[in-house]
Amino acid sequence: MDVLLKTNIGKLEFELPIFNASGVWCTTEKELIELGKSQAGAIIFKTMTVKPREGNPEPRFYTDKKISINSMGLPNLGVDYYSKIVSNLIKFKKPLFASIAGFSEEEYDYLFDKVNNKPFDAVEINLSCPNLIGKCIFAYDIKTSLRILKKIKSKTKKIIGVKLPPYNDRSQIQMIAEGLVDIGIDFATLINSFPLGCVINYKKEMMMIKPNMGIGGLGGEAIKPISLAQIILFRYYSKGKLDLIGVGGINKGSDIYEYILAGASAVGIATTLQNEGIGVFSRLKNELIKILKKKKIKILKEKIGALKLI
Ligand code: RRO
């Protein structure tokens, strides 16, 4: 039995619904080319800023294979670098996603203008980096976030999405989901790492990472239940008018299937890609196909949001 894994985000089509999540394996041209050669369904770039950045002091990443804590601090090679190399990735025939983060509303505008006329197929506006010392997360200021997105969307025909942090109140999700639909935003990527997590080494009586008092973004299996609930509620409040990319704790084929049932059109892999490397895409694809065959499902897309409530 053949299984069709094709999906789409807005009018963009994908052979496979399994992507890297921005931040992992996507900072250098070498890594981006490896994504191109892999079984990943798209190439999502590291979030880029106006100028190149070294990021926060090390150690700034910790993983015990199940969870991760990071306080990378947006290390990246700058928008001019990514705008220059993007044309070298067209040959892989996969949708190319820029990811941008400004330190002000004006910088978001400036960054978008830089990537808008480059061969990126989509732009993910990152409003949720948790690790900028002394800075707030834009996405928790919903009015400002919608203003930034509205201005960007009005300038372009490109597919535009937003990367969001977890919210802890249904009314916040309702406000932002309805706002995104009003503006015509094409997709939301849910979720960025949980902003405030830490791991303590009790033997050394120390934190595992250095920046920001050892507190950084939590990823991995601990955040999957949080992310799934965000997907379900964003789908509900957007009335299915917003395509969703699910990120958080995906480690096996059944995790992907759960995200699809919850309402995601595709998924992004972060902690597991960091731990396992580029081969993770073919493993997850094979595991997903196995599940679909066992369930006698021929077309994955038909199961998006098919979750039954009890
Ligand atoms: O670079 C980072 O510290 C970082 C970013 Br931009 C992000 O969006 N999410 C994250 O967990 N780390």
Boltz pocket constraint, residues with backbone or C-beta under 6 A from the ligand:
constraints:
  - pocket:
      binder: B
      contacts: [[A, 22], [A, 23], [A, 47], [A, 70], [A, 71], [A, 72], [A, 73], [A, 74], [A, 75], [A, 101], [A, 126], [A, 128], [A, 129], [A, 130], [A, 131], [A, 192], [A, 193], [A, 217]]
      max_distance: 6.0
